Structures are given as structure tokens and as C-alpha cells.
């Protein structure tokens, strides 16, 4: 049996890696974050969830070496984990459409991700606020849940050509229609 593990929001779940390995199961952990996120993202949030940065580092460095593999989000993260003694590989997100079929649409901007401070959707809104001044025809499409939070921000900022469509299963067409 193989256990695919992806839960970095609750520190106690890291102990599951050790439990499964001790019981003879193979564990592939998906580190769905960047290695350095605790240091540059939101230390207050990290401290609230994990007690401290050092505690978070400690549990990651204790559990991941026991996993049979750790899948990283970037080649750099995989390299950092390998230097820490972890069997780590970078597996890129797959493209589900032919890139050669994409026609450049220079005024369409796309944001895809959870509407959560760690994904920085508000930075996309601030960028659009500036972009609208220099390129009035630019359009921002935001895909991600929950859309109500971001819709209110769009209204409050009086942004033009900006829409929040919420969660979408098939994002290919949006990627194909975007230039950024």
C-alpha cells in the first residue's frame, strides 16, 4: 500500500507519516508549499498554527526524511529538501492543452488560486488598479473560492474590467485566453 500525504495545515498530521512508515506502508508526501514559506509569508499566521517557526521547521525535518519520497512544487524546493537528507523530486503541474494552439491575448490577465492571503489575490487587484491606468482595455479574471471576499474587494476598489468567477474545474480555456 502507498499513502499519498498532503496536509501541512495541522502539525499533528505530520506524525501520520511516521505512523504509516512504522506500519510498513510507503508514504509519498506532497509538500504543497515552498520550503521557505514560514519565513516570508506570514510569520504571525505560522506562529498561531504551529506555535513557532522553529516548531514547524522541526516537525517537517523530523517527518519528511521518513517518507519514501517528497514531491516538491519547484526544482529549488526539491534541491533544498535533498540537501536536508530527504528523497525529494519536483513534479511540475501538467499542461492539459497544446501550448502551440494558444493565441496571444495581451490584455487578458488571469489569477488562479484559493482566495487566501497566502496566494496573494489582493496583489493581483492592486496590480490591476495600476494596469487600468496605463492600459484601460486590460481585463482581470480571478478563478478561486471563496469568490465573495474578492468580489467585495473589487467593488470597494472600484476596479473596472475585473471579475471573480469562483471555483472552476476546467481552467484550460481561461489559461488559453490569457497572456499573463
N, C-alpha and C positions, 0 to 999 in steps of 0.2 A: 504494500500500500504506500501511496505517496500523499502527503499532506501539503497542500499549497496554502501558505500562510501570508495573509496581508492584513495586519491590524496594528498600526503603530499609534493609535489614539489612546489605548489603555495599557499602561505599563505591565499590569499583571498578565496580559496576553502573551508577552514575550516568554513567560515561564512555560507556556504551552509548547514552544519549540523544544525545550529541554525534555518535557514530559513525553512528547511523541518520539523523540530520538531515543530516550531511555527505554521505551517500549518497542523498539525495533522498527519504527516506521521512518521512511525517508521524508525529510522536510525540505521543501523549496520555499524560501521566504522571499517575498516581494517587498523590497524597500521602496515604497511608493512615496519617496521624498528625496530631497538632496541631503547628502551627508552633513553639510554644514547648516541646514535649516535652523537648528536651535540657536545658532549664533547670530544670524542676520534677520531672521523672520520676526518673531515676536517673543522676546525673552519672557515677558510677563505671562503670556499665554502658556508657554512651555513650563514655566515655573509653577503655574496653577495646576496644570495637568500632571506634571511629573515630579513635583516638589522642588527640583532644581535641575539646572543644566547638567551638572556632574552626574546626577542620578540617571538622567536619560542616557547620557553617554555610557554610563556604567552598564545599564541593562542591555543596551544594543551590543556593546562589546563583549558581554558575557554570553548572550544568546546566539548571535549570528555565527560565531565560529563553530557552534554545534550543529548548525543546519548543514544539509548536504550541498546546498547552493543558495546564493542570494542573488536575486535579479535586481539590477540597478537601473535607474532612469537615464543615466548618462554614462559615457565611457569614463569620464573623470571619477564619478562616484564608484564605478566598478574598480577602477585602479586604486582609489583610496581604501576601499574595503579589502582588496587583495593585499595591500601593504599592511593592513591590520590583521592579516592572517585568516581572512575569510575567503572561501571559494565563491567568487563573485563573477557574474557575467552581465554584460549590457545587452539587452534585447530591445531594439527600437520598436516603437509602435508601428504597426503595419499600415501601409498606404493601401486603400481598397479601391483606388481608381488609377487610371493611367495618367501620369503627370503630363505626358505629351499631348493629351486631349484638352488641357486647360488653356483657356484663352485669358490673357491678362486683362484684368478689370481694375485699373489703377485707383479707382475712387472707392472701392469697397474694402472695409476693414472688418475683420472677424475676431471675436473673442469667444473662445470655447472653454468652459470650466465651471466648477462649482462657484456659486456666488458666495464667496467666503473671503475674509481678509487675506488668508494665505495665498490665494490665487490672484489677488490684487485687481479685481474688476473695476474698482474706483479709479485706478491709474489709467485704465482704458477710457473712462469717462473724462478724466482731466485731459488726456491726450486729444480726445475728440473735441473738447471745448476749444483747445488751441487750434486744432486742424480745421475746424469750421470757420475760423477767422481767415485762414490763408487759402482754404480750398472749400468754398461753400457747398460744392456738389458732393463732397465726401459723405459716405454713409457707414455707420457702425451697426453691426448686427451682433447681439450678445446671446449666446446659447448657454444655458445653465440654470440650475434651480438653486434656491427659490427665486423666481423672477420678480415677485412683488417688491422685494427690498430694493433691487436695482431699478425697477420702474419708478419708484418714488424718487430715487436719486436723480434720474433723468428729468423728471418733472421739476424737481427743486432747482436743478442746474439750468433749466430751460434749454436743454440740448435739442438741436434740430437734427433731422436725418439719423436718429438713433433709436433702435428698437431692441427690446428684450423679449425673446420668444420662449424662454423657459427651456426645459429639458427636451432634447430631441434625440431619438435613436439613430436616425440616419443623418449624419452630418456631412456626408460626402458632397452633396450639392452645394452646401454653404462654403465648403473649402474651395470647390471648383469655381465659385463665383467671387471669391475674394482675392485680393492681391497681397494683403497683409493679414 
